[in-house]
Amino acid sequence: MKINLDNSKQVMDAYMPLIVANARRFSVFEFDEAIDESKMILIDAILEYDEKKGTFGNFLKQKLYYHFLDKTKKIKLVSLDDFDNDGNPIIESVVDDYDIENDLIEAETNNMLYQKINNLPLDLKSIIWDKYFQHMTNRQIADKMNLSYKTIANKSSLALRILKDELSKE
């Protein structure tokens, strides 16, 4: 059989037993991943194969063997207390997107906002509460308070302006 990309499906089928045997041989790798990786190596082998250097089966067998043998040599990290290749603790290279400082600032801002909302007159406080905490529309708030939609919109704007002014003083 001629070895080329045109008949790569036939070549893959013919050498599947070798691929499966190799995947089982190196049991430290997940079987399905080893099969998929071996198929990619087979495609590379088809491209690199030179008939003058022996049989394709032997060429592929050596290519698979040395690829997976080389992968087993790589250091497997098992603990954050281990060290990387430069001798630095791995834990120091872990990036954490959690920022406690931002959380504290946000909590302080929320607390300040909550206090400013509580200082609003009762009707404005009620509108802000319904609109932003109960997720009610101006129409729903107007119906609830027996006021017009326009009055709720105006009072809502007034409440937000007061809060903005109060917060800008901080």
C-alpha positions as CSV (number, residue, x, y, z in Angstrom):
1,M,0.0,0.0,0.0
2,K,1.3,3.4,-0.9
3,I,1.6,5.7,2.1
4,N,0.3,9.2,1.4
5,L,-2.5,11.6,2.6
6,D,-4.8,10.5,-0.2
7,N,-5.2,7.1,1.4
8,S,-4.7,8.2,5.1
9,K,-8.0,6.7,6.1
10,Q,-6.9,3.3,4.9
11,V,-3.5,3.7,6.5
12,M,-5.2,4.7,9.8
13,D,-7.4,1.6,9.7
14,A,-4.5,-0.6,8.9
15,Y,-2.4,0.7,11.8
16,M,-5.2,1.1,14.3
17,P,-4.0,-2.1,16.2
18,L,-0.6,-0.5,16.7
19,I,-2.1,2.7,17.9
20,V,-4.3,0.9,20.4
21,A,-1.4,-1.3,21.6
22,N,0.7,1.8,22.1
23,A,-2.1,3.6,24.0
24,R,-2.4,0.6,26.4
25,R,1.4,0.4,26.8
26,F,1.6,3.9,28.3
27,S,-1.2,3.6,30.8
28,V,-0.3,6.9,32.6
29,F,-2.2,8.7,29.9
30,E,-6.0,8.6,29.4
31,F,-6.7,6.0,26.8
32,D,-9.0,8.0,24.5
33,E,-6.6,11.0,24.6
34,A,-3.7,8.7,23.8
35,I,-5.6,7.3,20.8
36,D,-6.4,10.8,19.5
37,E,-2.9,11.9,20.0
38,S,-1.6,8.8,18.3
39,K,-3.8,9.5,15.3
40,M,-2.3,12.9,14.9
41,I,1.2,11.4,15.1
42,L,0.2,9.0,12.4
43,I,-0.8,11.9,10.1
44,D,2.6,13.5,10.8
45,A,4.3,10.2,10.1
46,I,2.6,10.0,6.7
47,L,3.9,13.4,5.8
48,E,7.5,12.6,7.1
49,Y,7.8,9.0,5.8
50,D,10.5,8.2,3.4
51,E,10.3,4.7,1.8
52,K,14.1,4.5,1.5
53,K,14.3,4.3,5.3
54,G,12.4,1.1,5.9
55,T,8.8,0.1,6.4
56,F,6.1,2.6,7.4
57,G,4.9,0.3,10.3
58,N,8.4,0.4,11.9
59,F,8.7,4.1,11.3
60,L,5.3,4.8,13.0
61,K,6.0,2.4,15.8
62,Q,9.3,4.2,16.7
63,K,7.6,7.6,16.3
64,L,4.8,6.7,18.7
65,Y,7.1,5.0,21.2
66,Y,9.5,7.9,21.5
67,H,6.7,10.5,21.6
68,F,5.0,8.9,24.5
69,L,8.3,7.9,26.2
70,D,9.3,11.6,26.0
71,K,5.9,12.7,27.5
72,T,6.4,10.3,30.5
73,K,9.7,12.0,31.3
74,K,8.0,15.4,31.8
75,I,7.5,16.3,35.5
76,K,4.0,15.8,36.7
77,L,3.0,18.5,39.3
78,V,1.1,17.0,42.1
79,S,1.1,19.7,44.7
80,L,1.2,23.5,44.9
81,D,4.0,23.1,47.4
82,D,6.2,21.7,44.7
83,F,8.7,23.9,42.8
84,D,8.7,24.7,39.1
85,N,11.7,24.3,36.8
86,D,13.2,27.6,38.0
87,G,13.0,26.5,41.7
88,N,10.1,28.8,42.5
89,P,7.2,27.6,44.6
90,I,4.3,26.8,42.2
91,I,1.8,28.4,44.6
92,E,3.5,31.8,43.9
93,S,2.7,31.5,40.2
94,V,-1.0,30.9,40.7
95,V,-3.1,33.9,39.6
96,D,-6.1,34.6,41.7
97,D,-8.7,37.0,40.3
98,Y,-10.4,37.4,43.7
99,D,-9.6,40.9,45.0
100,I,-10.5,41.3,48.7
101,E,-9.7,45.0,48.6
102,N,-12.3,45.6,45.9
103,D,-14.8,43.5,47.9
104,L,-14.2,45.7,51.0
105,I,-14.5,48.9,49.0
106,E,-17.7,47.6,47.4
107,A,-19.1,46.6,50.8
108,E,-18.3,50.0,52.2
109,T,-19.8,51.8,49.3
110,N,-23.0,49.6,49.5
111,N,-23.2,50.4,53.2
112,M,-22.8,54.1,52.6
113,L,-25.5,53.9,49.8
114,Y,-27.8,52.0,52.1
115,Q,-27.4,54.7,54.8
116,K,-28.0,57.5,52.3
117,I,-31.2,55.7,51.0
118,N,-32.4,55.4,54.6
119,N,-32.0,59.2,55.1
120,L,-34.3,60.0,52.2
121,P,-37.9,61.1,52.9
122,L,-40.2,58.1,53.2
123,D,-41.9,58.5,49.8
124,L,-38.5,58.7,47.9
125,K,-37.1,55.8,49.9
126,S,-40.1,53.7,49.0
127,I,-39.8,54.5,45.3
128,I,-36.0,53.6,45.3
129,W,-36.7,50.4,47.2
130,D,-39.5,49.3,44.9
131,K,-37.6,50.3,41.7
132,Y,-34.2,49.0,42.5
133,F,-34.7,46.2,45.1
134,Q,-38.1,44.9,44.1
135,H,-37.5,45.5,40.3
136,M,-40.8,47.2,39.9
137,T,-41.5,49.5,36.9
138,N,-42.6,53.1,37.4
139,R,-46.1,52.1,36.3
140,Q,-46.3,49.4,39.0
141,I,-45.0,51.8,41.6
142,A,-47.5,54.4,40.5
143,D,-50.4,51.9,40.8
144,K,-49.2,50.8,44.2
145,M,-48.9,54.4,45.5
146,N,-51.9,55.8,43.8
147,L,-49.8,58.4,42.0
148,S,-49.3,59.2,38.3
149,Y,-46.6,57.6,36.3
150,K,-45.0,61.1,35.7
151,T,-45.0,61.8,39.5
152,I,-43.1,58.5,40.1
153,A,-40.6,59.3,37.3
154,N,-40.0,62.8,38.7
155,K,-39.7,61.6,42.3
156,S,-37.3,58.8,41.2
157,S,-35.1,61.3,39.4
158,L,-35.2,63.6,42.4
159,A,-34.2,60.7,44.7
160,L,-31.3,59.7,42.5
161,R,-30.1,63.3,42.3
162,I,-30.2,63.6,46.1
163,L,-28.3,60.3,46.4
164,K,-25.7,61.4,43.9
165,D,-25.2,64.7,45.7
166,E,-24.9,63.0,49.1
167,L,-22.4,60.4,47.8
168,S,-20.3,62.9,46.0
169,K,-19.8,64.7,49.4
170,E,-18.1,61.5,50.8
